């Protein structure tokens, strides 16, 4: 442990640059991902504010099991099919993918299209299923 502190003191410029890169990377990932909701928060949003679940997985994964009343538009086609979501413009949207990693990209795309209340569900359908929450086929 002593040697770590000695290294940091002797190479303070290198250590500072490394720390700056790590902080920048964390901030970039947070900015790219958009705001996240837990499955419980997403459920409350849907139930209390008439929110809509947007499932961006492919059709095969969607048909294998999805959240009740979820709208399915695969991420690859979201740009061209975003007009299908116009009727939900005034409602909160919760974007769901398989593991919560692709939904940030969809959130940013929808925000660029003018949707203001868009969030992603952290953990995606994997987290939803692991908590024993209901799905339909």
KEKE-3310 file (N, C-alpha, C; in steps of 0.2 Angstrom, whole numbers, plus 5000, padded with zeros to 4 digits):
npx = (5004:5010:5019:5010:5005:5018:5021:5010:5013:5026:5023:5013:5007:5004:4996:4985:4981:4976:4965:4957:4953:4946:4935:4930:4925:4916:4906:4903:4897:4886:4879:4876:4867:4855:4841:4837:4826:4820:4813:4802:4799:4796:4784:4776:4776:4769:4757:4752:4754:4749:4759:4769:4776:4790:4796:4811:4817:4821:4808:4806:4812:4803:4791:4793:4791:4785:4782:4766:4755:4765:4773:4781:4795:4808:4825:4833:4824:4819:4821:4815:4802:4797:4786:4775:4774:4769:4756:4758:4765:4762:4763:4772:4787:4794:4808:4813:4825:4834:4845:4846:4856:4856:4845:4848:4853:4841:4833:4840:4838:4824:4823:4829:4820:4810:4802:4799:4797:4805:4812:4824:4823:4832:4842:4834:4823:4829:4831:4818:4812:4819:4815:4803:4792:4777:4775:4769:4765)
npy = (4994:5006:5008:5011:5024:5030:5029:5036:5049:5052:5051:5061:5068:5058:5050:5059:5062:5049:5048:5058:5053:5042:5048:5056:5046:5039:5050:5052:5039:5040:5051:5047:5036:5041:5044:5032:5019:5008:4992:4992:5006:5009:5002:5009:5021:5018:5013:5024:5036:5033:5028:5021:5006:5003:4991:4987:4976:4962:4955:4941:4939:4947:4940:4929:4933:4946:4962:4966:4974:4981:4990:4985:4990:4986:4991:4993:4998:5009:5022:5024:5020:5028:5037:5029:5031:5043:5045:5043:5053:5063:5055:5047:5038:5022:5014:4997:4985:4970:4968:4980:4988:4993:5001:5015:5021:5021:5029:5042:5044:5045:5056:5066:5066:5073:5068:5070:5065:5052:5037:5024:5007:5000:4986:4979:4967:4956:4959:4962:4949:4942:4947:4941:4947:4949:4942:4941:4930)
npz = (5000:5004:4993:4983:4986:4986:4972:4966:4971:4966:4952:4949:4938:4928:4936:4938:4925:4922:4932:4927:4915:4918:4925:4915:4906:4914:4916:4902:4899:4908:4903:4890:4892:4898:4909:4922:4927:4940:4939:4948:4949:4936:4934:4943:4937:4925:4930:4938:4930:4918:4909:4895:4890:4880:4871:4864:4859:4847:4837:4839:4852:4859:4857:4864:4877:4886:4893:4900:4888:4882:4869:4854:4845:4836:4840:4829:4820:4825:4822:4809:4812:4822:4821:4824:4838:4840:4846:4859:4863:4874:4885:4898:4893:4894:4891:4886:4885:4882:4892:4898:4892:4879:4879:4882:4871:4863:4871:4869:4855:4854:4862:4854:4844:4849:4860:4877:4890:4893:4898:4903:4908:4920:4919:4911:4903:4908:4922:4925:4924:4933:4945:4946:4940:4931:4914:4897:4884)
capx = (5000:5015:5022:5005:5006:5024:5020:5006:5017:5031:5020:5007:5004:5001:4990:4980:4978:4972:4959:4953:4951:4941:4929:4927:4922:4910:4901:4901:4892:4880:4875:4873:4862:4848:4838:4835:4821:4820:4806:4796:4798:4793:4777:4772:4775:4764:4750:4750:4754:4747:4765:4769:4782:4792:4801:4815:4820:4818:4801:4807:4812:4797:4785:4795:4789:4786:4778:4759:4753:4771:4774:4787:4798:4815:4830:4836:4819:4816:4821:4810:4795:4795:4780:4770:4774:4766:4750:4760:4770:4761:4763:4779:4789:4799:4811:4815:4829:4836:4848:4847:4862:4854:4840:4850:4853:4834:4831:4843:4835:4818:4823:4830:4813:4805:4799:4802:4797:4808:4817:4825:4822:4838:4842:4830:4819:4832:4830:4811:4810:4823:4811:4797:4786:4773:4776:4764:4768)
capy = (5000:5011:5009:5014:5031:5033:5030:5042:5056:5052:5052:5064:5070:5052:5048:5064:5060:5043:5049:5062:5049:5038:5052:5058:5040:5038:5055:5050:5034:5042:5056:5043:5031:5044:5042:5025:5018:5001:4989:4995:5013:5009:4999:5014:5026:5015:5013:5031:5042:5031:5027:5016:5002:5002:4986:4988:4969:4960:4952:4934:4939:4950:4935:4924:4935:4954:4966:4967:4981:4984:4991:4982:4992:4985:4996:4994:5001:5014:5029:5025:5019:5032:5040:5025:5033:5050:5045:5042:5059:5066:5051:5045:5031:5018:5009:4991:4980:4963:4968:4987:4991:4996:5006:5021:5023:5022:5035:5047:5044:5048:5063:5069:5066:5078:5065:5073:5060:5046:5034:5017:5002:4997:4979:4977:4961:4951:4961:4961:4942:4939:4949:4937:4951:4945:4943:4938:4928)
capz = (5000:5004:4986:4979:4987:4983:4965:4965:4973:4961:4945:4950:4932:4926:4940:4937:4919:4923:4935:4923:4909:4921:4927:4909:4904:4918:4914:4896:4899:4911:4898:4884:4895:4900:4916:4923:4932:4942:4937:4952:4947:4929:4936:4946:4931:4920:4933:4940:4925:4911:4905:4890:4890:4873:4871:4858:4857:4841:4837:4842:4859:4861:4857:4869:4884:4886:4899:4897:4885:4879:4862:4851:4840:4837:4840:4822:4816:4829:4819:4804:4815:4828:4820:4828:4845:4841:4850:4866:4864:4880:4890:4899:4889:4897:4885:4889:4881:4885:4899:4900:4889:4872:4879:4882:4864:4861:4874:4866:4849:4855:4864:4848:4840:4853:4866:4883:4896:4891:4903:4902:4913:4922:4920:4906:4904:4913:4929:4926:4925:4939:4951:4946:4938:4926:4907:4893:4878)
cpx = (5004:5017:5017:5005:5012:5024:5016:5009:5022:5029:5013:5003:5001:4995:4984:4977:4973:4965:4955:4950:4945:4934:4926:4923:4916:4904:4899:4895:4886:4876:4872:4867:4855:4846:4836:4830:4822:4813:4800:4794:4794:4786:4773:4771:4769:4757:4747:4749:4752:4753:4765:4776:4784:4798:4805:4819:4817:4811:4801:4807:4806:4791:4787:4792:4790:4781:4771:4758:4759:4771:4780:4789:4805:4820:4832:4831:4816:4816:4816:4803:4793:4789:4774:4769:4771:4760:4752:4765:4769:4761:4771:4781:4794:4802:4814:4819:4830:4839:4849:4853:4861:4849:4842:4851:4846:4832:4834:4840:4828:4818:4825:4824:4808:4801:4803:4802:4799:4813:4818:4824:4829:4838:4838:4825:4822:4831:4822:4809:4813:4819:4804:4791:4783:4775:4770:4768:4763)
cpy = (5006:5013:5012:5022:5034:5034:5036:5049:5057:5054:5055:5066:5064:5050:5053:5063:5054:5044:5053:5058:5045:5042:5054:5052:5039:5044:5054:5045:5036:5047:5052:5039:5034:5041:5035:5024:5010:4998:4991:5002:5013:5006:5005:5020:5024:5015:5020:5036:5039:5030:5021:5013:5001:4997:4986:4981:4967:4956:4945:4934:4942:4945:4930:4926:4943:4956:4967:4974:4984:4985:4989:4986:4991:4991:4998:4998:5007:5021:5029:5023:5023:5036:5036:5027:5039:5050:5044:5048:5062:5062:5049:5038:5028:5013:5003:4987:4974:4964:4976:4991:4995:5001:5013:5025:5025:5028:5042:5049:5047:5055:5068:5070:5070:5075:5068:5069:5053:5043:5027:5013:4999:4990:4975:4971:4956:4953:4960:4954:4939:4941:4945:4941:4948:4947:4939:4936:4928)
cpz = (5000:4997:4982:4980:4985:4976:4963:4966:4968:4954:4946:4943:4929:4929:4939:4930:4919:4926:4931:4917:4912:4923:4920:4906:4908:4916:4907:4895:4902:4906:4892:4886:4896:4907:4916:4928:4934:4939:4941:4950:4940:4930:4938:4941:4927:4924:4936:4935:4918:4906:4900:4890:4882:4874:4864:4856:4851:4842:4840:4850:4862:4862:4862:4876:4884:4892:4895:4894:4882:4871:4859:4845:4840:4836:4833:4818:4819:4826:4813:4807:4821:4827:4823:4835:4846:4845:4857:4868:4871:4886:4892:4896:4893:4892:4889:4883:4884:4892:4901:4896:4882:4873:4880:4875:4861:4864:4871:4859:4850:4858:4858:4844:4843:4859:4872:4889:4894:4896:4901:4908:4914:4922:4914:4908:4908:4920:4930:4928:4931:4945:4951:4944:4932:4919:4903:4887:4872)
residu = (UNK:UNK:UNK:UNK:UNK:UNK:UNK:UNK:UNK:UNK:UNK:UNK:UNK:UNK:UNK:UNK:UNK:UNK:UNK:UNK:UNK:UNK:UNK:UNK:UNK:UNK:UNK:UNK:UNK:UNK:UNK:UNK:UNK:UNK:UNK:UNK:UNK:UNK:UNK:UNK:UNK:UNK:UNK:UNK:UNK:UNK:UNK:UNK:UNK:UNK:UNK:UNK:UNK:UNK:UNK:UNK:UNK:UNK:UNK:UNK:UNK:UNK:UNK:UNK:UNK:UNK:UNK:UNK:UNK:UNK:UNK:UNK:UNK:UNK:UNK:UNK:UNK:UNK:UNK:UNK:UNK:UNK:UNK:UNK:UNK:UNK:UNK:UNK:UNK:UNK:UNK:UNK:UNK:UNK:UNK:UNK:UNK:UNK:UNK:UNK:UNK:UNK:UNK:UNK:UNK:UNK:UNK:UNK:UNK:UNK:UNK:UNK:UNK:UNK:UNK:UNK:UNK:UNK:UNK:UNK:UNK:UNK:UNK:UNK:UNK:UNK:UNK:UNK:UNK:UNK:UNK:UNK:UNK:UNK:UNK:UNK:UNK)
# end
